[in-house]
């Protein structure tokens, strides 16, 4: 019995160390969104902080703001409204993978939608 208790305690310690070392809080979609993301093609980068979004698209930088419209922790998605410095904007629905290391973005603009796949890179919130 003591052997099993020791193994359980050791397993819990290992899990805590592994999750604690990542430094990334993925407990909610809002928290998982923070950081540096890149498209599968590698051409576009997003940097999310609490309310700002910086996009680097093939070397061109665009500063934007975003607000959270709704989110669902159980279904693993978040909907945000992005606005440029000229107050132009659009809505994005971001559906996270189970581990929240990638997401599928759907942009809704002028009655059309476009989908892009993104992968988490690191915790940087600006370029």
Residue pairs with C-beta under 8 A, 6 or more apart in sequence:
23 123
24 32
24 35
24 120
24 123
25 31
25 32
25 34
26 32
26 99
26 100
28 71
28 73
29 71
29 72
29 73
29 76
29 77
29 78
29 94
29 96
29 100
30 68
30 71
30 78
32 96
32 100
33 48
33 78
33 80
33 94
34 48
34 49
34 50
34 123
34 125
35 47
35 48
35 120
35 121
35 122
35 123
35 124
35 125
36 45
36 46
36 47
36 120
36 121
36 122
36 123
36 124
36 125
37 45
37 46
37 47
37 48
37 103
37 118
37 119
37 120
37 121
38 44
38 45
38 46
38 118
38 119
38 121
39 45
39 116
39 117
39 118
39 119
40 116
40 117
40 118
40 119
43 57
43 58
44 55
44 56
44 57
44 58
44 116
45 55
45 56
45 57
45 121
45 127
46 53
46 54
46 55
46 118
47 53
47 54
47 55
47 56
47 124
47 125
47 126
47 127
48 66
48 125
49 125
49 126
51 65
51 66
51 67
52 63
52 64
52 65
52 66
53 63
53 64
53 65
53 66
53 82
54 61
54 62
54 63
54 64
54 126
54 127
55 61
55 62
55 64
56 62
56 127
61 127
62 84
63 85
64 82
64 83
64 84
64 85
65 82
65 83
66 80
66 81
66 82
66 83
67 80
67 81
68 78
68 79
68 80
69 79
69 80
69 81
69 91
70 78
70 79
71 77
71 78
71 79
72 78
76 95
76 96
76 97
76 98
76 100
77 93
77 94
77 95
77 96
78 93
78 94
78 96
79 91
79 92
79 93
79 94
80 91
80 92
80 94
81 89
81 90
81 91
81 92
82 89
82 90
82 91
82 92
83 89
90 107
90 108
90 109
91 107
91 108
91 109
92 105
92 106
92 107
92 108
93 105
93 106
93 108
94 103
94 104
94 105
94 106
94 118
95 103
95 104
95 106
96 102
96 103
97 103
100 120
101 119
101 120
102 117
102 118
102 119
102 120
103 117
103 118
104 115
104 116
104 117
104 118
105 115
105 116
105 117
105 118
106 113
106 114
106 115
107 113
107 114
107 115
107 116
